[in-house]
């Protein structure tokens, strides 16, 4: 288990609430109009998740993580945007795409942060053991 129960519960709250917000933005019926608000929601999500794991994330790092994830999921992003050209249906589909991508970005970030925190804790424990052995 990478995350503690508390970390998982907090991550879940953050990820699900931001994903619902992203779905609302994704439903905007104009192609491209959702890009900046979605990026802002996803950057905020990553910064909030960093706090759960005591990892300070700057706006620049958060944006980099979001854009890296978006590049990996590029086909879904493009398809969702093109579907907006179909009135009604496109907005519904794109809301689902925005929700799913935001969920995926959030869980990937949470898992990365949890692994980093566990690594940092192990290194700190090893340093403490070495200091106590040298006494």
Secondary structure, DSSP 8 states (H G I E B T S, - for coil): --S-HHHHHHHHHHHHHHHHHHHHHHT-SSTTTTHHHHHHHHHHHHHHHHHHTT----HHHHHHHHHHHHHHTHHHHHHHHHHTTSTTHHHHHHHHHHHHHHHHHHHHHHHHHHHHHHHHHHHHHHHHHHHHHH-
